[in-house]
Amino acid sequence: MTTATRTPAPPRPGAAVAGPTLARLTAVELRKLADTRAGRWLLITIGLIAAVIVVVQLFVLDAPDQTFTAFFTPSLLPVGLLLPVLGILSITGEWSQRSALTTFALVPRRERVIVAKLAAVVLAALASVLVSLAVAAVGTLAAGATGGAGAWVFDWQLLPHAAVFQVANVLMGAGFGLLLLNTPLAIVAYLLLPTVWSLLSAMISALREPARWLDTSLTMEPLLGAEMTGGQWGRLGVSLAVWVLLPLAAGLVRTMRREVS
């Protein structure tokens, strides 16, 4: 007895070949965040800093002040400072490690790769909020066991504010990475330009009113609290349009047009 086997027909010339889905591309980019030594150690450093802050607070905070919120909120600041560097590395790594040629050959539509990278760093930012929650929970338990208040006091409106804070920061870093496509230059620009703007607005009175709308250190500060007014949301939107959306749009155009060598 013979068994007939059916050989699949070869694809017709010119037939469209389905590329990887956006979810698959995002999963690949998430893996890339920890594939490099720099990315791996940056993620480890972010977790360690959040833990160290909680440990320090156990020693410096008065016992009644050792609450869940008191442990959670301070951990957002250093994480929010380092996460944008992860966003920069995700974008510029293709060019600094000379893997752009392979990446864009496998996925010729560059905009899909960029969207996947942005989705990956956004997911990493949301995951960092969960890490801050976990570290704050451990700190609260430790405070209760060592004589502190250990109170589970938390305003749940702070949670979406924390998510917006971290996502905005990481997208700002990704925007500088897209615009400059150079890791050291993008990191320096991300750290230096907002700081210089803050210093100038503090020294020059004519810049103080525009700074209320354009200085992210001022417009994002209310996100660290549970209450935000409509005016504060409006100023936050304007500052993010300048520091996040504009670099992302300009960087997307530059990345789409840049020659890969």
Contacts in CASP RR format, 6 or more apart in sequence:
PFRMAT RR
TARGET T0000
AUTHOR 0000-0000-0000
METHOD contacts of the structure
MODEL  1
MTTATRTPAPPRPGAAVAGPTLARLTAVELRKLADTRAGRWLLITIGLIA
AVIVVVQLFVLDAPDQTFTAFFTPSLLPVGLLLPVLGILSITGEWSQRSA
LTTFALVPRRERVIVAKLAAVVLAALASVLVSLAVAAVGTLAAGATGGAG
AWVFDWQLLPHAAVFQVANVLMGAGFGLLLLNTPLAIVAYLLLPTVWSLL
SAMISALREPARWLDTSLTMEPLLGAEMTGGQWGRLGVSLAVWVLLPLAA
GLVRTMRREVS
11 17 0 8 1.000
19 107 0 8 1.000
20 28 0 8 1.000
20 107 0 8 1.000
22 112 0 8 1.000
22 115 0 8 1.000
22 116 0 8 1.000
22 119 0 8 1.000
25 107 0 8 1.000
25 112 0 8 1.000
25 113 0 8 1.000
25 115 0 8 1.000
25 116 0 8 1.000
26 116 0 8 1.000
26 119 0 8 1.000
26 120 0 8 1.000
26 123 0 8 1.000
28 116 0 8 1.000
29 90 0 8 1.000
29 116 0 8 1.000
29 117 0 8 1.000
29 119 0 8 1.000
29 120 0 8 1.000
30 120 0 8 1.000
30 123 0 8 1.000
30 124 0 8 1.000
32 90 0 8 1.000
32 120 0 8 1.000
33 39 0 8 1.000
33 43 0 8 1.000
33 86 0 8 1.000
33 89 0 8 1.000
33 90 0 8 1.000
33 120 0 8 1.000
33 121 0 8 1.000
33 124 0 8 1.000
34 40 0 8 1.000
34 43 0 8 1.000
36 89 0 8 1.000
36 93 0 8 1.000
36 97 0 8 1.000
38 89 0 8 1.000
39 86 0 8 1.000
39 89 0 8 1.000
42 82 0 8 1.000
42 85 0 8 1.000
42 86 0 8 1.000
42 89 0 8 1.000
43 86 0 8 1.000
45 82 0 8 1.000
46 78 0 8 1.000
46 79 0 8 1.000
46 82 0 8 1.000
46 83 0 8 1.000
46 86 0 8 1.000
46 128 0 8 1.000
46 131 0 8 1.000
47 79 0 8 1.000
47 131 0 8 1.000
47 135 0 8 1.000
49 75 0 8 1.000
49 78 0 8 1.000
49 79 0 8 1.000
49 82 0 8 1.000
50 75 0 8 1.000
50 78 0 8 1.000
50 79 0 8 1.000
50 131 0 8 1.000
50 132 0 8 1.000
50 135 0 8 1.000
51 135 0 8 1.000
53 74 0 8 1.000
53 75 0 8 1.000
53 78 0 8 1.000
54 71 0 8 1.000
54 75 0 8 1.000
54 135 0 8 1.000
54 136 0 8 1.000
54 138 0 8 1.000
54 139 0 8 1.000
54 142 0 8 1.000
57 66 0 8 1.000
57 70 0 8 1.000
57 71 0 8 1.000
57 74 0 8 1.000
57 139 0 8 1.000
58 66 0 8 1.000
58 139 0 8 1.000
58 142 0 8 1.000
58 143 0 8 1.000
58 146 0 8 1.000
61 70 0 8 1.000
63 143 0 8 1.000
63 147 0 8 1.000
63 148 0 8 1.000
63 149 0 8 1.000
64 148 0 8 1.000
64 149 0 8 1.000
65 149 0 8 1.000
66 139 0 8 1.000
66 140 0 8 1.000
66 143 0 8 1.000
66 144 0 8 1.000
66 148 0 8 1.000
66 149 0 8 1.000
66 150 0 8 1.000
66 151 0 8 1.000
67 140 0 8 1.000
67 143 0 8 1.000
67 149 0 8 1.000
67 150 0 8 1.000
67 151 0 8 1.000
67 152 0 8 1.000
67 153 0 8 1.000
67 154 0 8 1.000
68 136 0 8 1.000
68 137 0 8 1.000
68 140 0 8 1.000
68 150 0 8 1.000
68 151 0 8 1.000
68 152 0 8 1.000
68 153 0 8 1.000
68 154 0 8 1.000
69 136 0 8 1.000
69 153 0 8 1.000
69 154 0 8 1.000
69 155 0 8 1.000
69 158 0 8 1.000
71 135 0 8 1.000
71 136 0 8 1.000
71 139 0 8 1.000
71 140 0 8 1.000
71 143 0 8 1.000
72 132 0 8 1.000
72 133 0 8 1.000
72 136 0 8 1.000
72 154 0 8 1.000
72 158 0 8 1.000
72 162 0 8 1.000
73 158 0 8 1.000
73 224 0 8 1.000
73 225 0 8 1.000
75 132 0 8 1.000
75 135 0 8 1.000
75 136 0 8 1.000
76 129 0 8 1.000
76 132 0 8 1.000
76 162 0 8 1.000
76 165 0 8 1.000
76 166 0 8 1.000
76 224 0 8 1.000
77 224 0 8 1.000
79 128 0 8 1.000
79 131 0 8 1.000
79 132 0 8 1.000
79 166 0 8 1.000
80 128 0 8 1.000
80 165 0 8 1.000
80 166 0 8 1.000
80 169 0 8 1.000
80 170 0 8 1.000
81 169 0 8 1.000
83 121 0 8 1.000
83 124 0 8 1.000
83 125 0 8 1.000
83 128 0 8 1.000
83 166 0 8 1.000
83 169 0 8 1.000
83 170 0 8 1.000
84 169 0 8 1.000
84 170 0 8 1.000
84 172 0 8 1.000
84 173 0 8 1.000
84 174 0 8 1.000
84 176 0 8 1.000
84 190 0 8 1.000
85 173 0 8 1.000
85 187 0 8 1.000
85 190 0 8 1.000
86 121 0 8 1.000
86 124 0 8 1.000
86 170 0 8 1.000
87 117 0 8 1.000
87 121 0 8 1.000
87 124 0 8 1.000
87 170 0 8 1.000
87 173 0 8 1.000
87 174 0 8 1.000
87 177 0 8 1.000
88 173 0 8 1.000
88 174 0 8 1.000
88 176 0 8 1.000
88 177 0 8 1.000
88 183 0 8 1.000
88 186 0 8 1.000
88 187 0 8 1.000
88 190 0 8 1.000
89 183 0 8 1.000
90 117 0 8 1.000
90 120 0 8 1.000
90 121 0 8 1.000
90 174 0 8 1.000
91 114 0 8 1.000
91 117 0 8 1.000
91 174 0 8 1.000
91 175 0 8 1.000
91 177 0 8 1.000
91 178 0 8 1.000
91 181 0 8 1.000
91 186 0 8 1.000
92 177 0 8 1.000
92 180 0 8 1.000
92 181 0 8 1.000
92 182 0 8 1.000
92 183 0 8 1.000
92 186 0 8 1.000
93 99 0 8 1.000
93 183 0 8 1.000
94 100 0 8 1.000
94 103 0 8 1.000
95 181 0 8 1.000
95 182 0 8 1.000
96 182 0 8 1.000
96 183 0 8 1.000
100 260 0 8 1.000
101 260 0 8 1.000
101 261 0 8 1.000
103 113 0 8 1.000
104 110 0 8 1.000
104 113 0 8 1.000
104 260 0 8 1.000
107 113 0 8 1.000
110 255 0 8 1.000
110 256 0 8 1.000
111 252 0 8 1.000
111 256 0 8 1.000
114 178 0 8 1.000
114 252 0 8 1.000
114 255 0 8 1.000
117 174 0 8 1.000
118 171 0 8 1.000
118 174 0 8 1.000
118 248 0 8 1.000
121 170 0 8 1.000
121 171 0 8 1.000
121 174 0 8 1.000
122 167 0 8 1.000
122 170 0 8 1.000
122 171 0 8 1.000
124 170 0 8 1.000
125 163 0 8 1.000
125 166 0 8 1.000
125 167 0 8 1.000
125 169 0 8 1.000
125 170 0 8 1.000
126 163 0 8 1.000
126 166 0 8 1.000
126 167 0 8 1.000
128 166 0 8 1.000
129 159 0 8 1.000
129 162 0 8 1.000
129 163 0 8 1.000
129 166 0 8 1.000
132 162 0 8 1.000
133 159 0 8 1.000
140 150 0 8 1.000
140 151 0 8 1.000
140 152 0 8 1.000
141 150 0 8 1.000
143 149 0 8 1.000
143 150 0 8 1.000
144 150 0 8 1.000
155 225 0 8 1.000
155 226 0 8 1.000
157 226 0 8 1.000
157 227 0 8 1.000
158 225 0 8 1.000
158 226 0 8 1.000
161 222 0 8 1.000
161 223 0 8 1.000
161 224 0 8 1.000
161 225 0 8 1.000
161 226 0 8 1.000
161 228 0 8 1.000
162 223 0 8 1.000
162 224 0 8 1.000
164 223 0 8 1.000
165 220 0 8 1.000
165 223 0 8 1.000
165 224 0 8 1.000
168 216 0 8 1.000
168 220 0 8 1.000
168 240 0 8 1.000
168 244 0 8 1.000
169 220 0 8 1.000
171 244 0 8 1.000
171 248 0 8 1.000
172 190 0 8 1.000
172 216 0 8 1.000
172 240 0 8 1.000
172 243 0 8 1.000
172 244 0 8 1.000
172 247 0 8 1.000
173 186 0 8 1.000
173 190 0 8 1.000
174 248 0 8 1.000
175 244 0 8 1.000
175 247 0 8 1.000
175 248 0 8 1.000
175 251 0 8 1.000
176 186 0 8 1.000
176 189 0 8 1.000
176 190 0 8 1.000
176 247 0 8 1.000
177 183 0 8 1.000
177 186 0 8 1.000
177 190 0 8 1.000
177 247 0 8 1.000
177 251 0 8 1.000
178 247 0 8 1.000
178 248 0 8 1.000
178 250 0 8 1.000
178 251 0 8 1.000
178 252 0 8 1.000
178 254 0 8 1.000
178 255 0 8 1.000
179 186 0 8 1.000
179 247 0 8 1.000
179 250 0 8 1.000
179 251 0 8 1.000
179 254 0 8 1.000
180 186 0 8 1.000
180 189 0 8 1.000
181 254 0 8 1.000
181 255 0 8 1.000
181 258 0 8 1.000
194 215 0 8 1.000
194 216 0 8 1.000
194 217 0 8 1.000
194 243 0 8 1.000
197 211 0 8 1.000
197 214 0 8 1.000
197 215 0 8 1.000
198 211 0 8 1.000
198 215 0 8 1.000
198 217 0 8 1.000
198 218 0 8 1.000
200 207 0 8 1.000
201 207 0 8 1.000
201 208 0 8 1.000
201 210 0 8 1.000
201 211 0 8 1.000
201 215 0 8 1.000
202 208 0 8 1.000
202 211 0 8 1.000
211 218 0 8 1.000
212 218 0 8 1.000
212 219 0 8 1.000
212 235 0 8 1.000
213 219 0 8 1.000
213 235 0 8 1.000
213 238 0 8 1.000
213 239 0 8 1.000
214 238 0 8 1.000
214 239 0 8 1.000
214 242 0 8 1.000
214 243 0 8 1.000
215 239 0 8 1.000
216 239 0 8 1.000
216 240 0 8 1.000
216 243 0 8 1.000
218 235 0 8 1.000
219 232 0 8 1.000
219 235 0 8 1.000
219 236 0 8 1.000
219 237 0 8 1.000
219 238 0 8 1.000
219 239 0 8 1.000
219 240 0 8 1.000
220 236 0 8 1.000
220 239 0 8 1.000
222 228 0 8 1.000
222 229 0 8 1.000
222 232 0 8 1.000
222 236 0 8 1.000
223 236 0 8 1.000
228 236 0 8 1.000
END
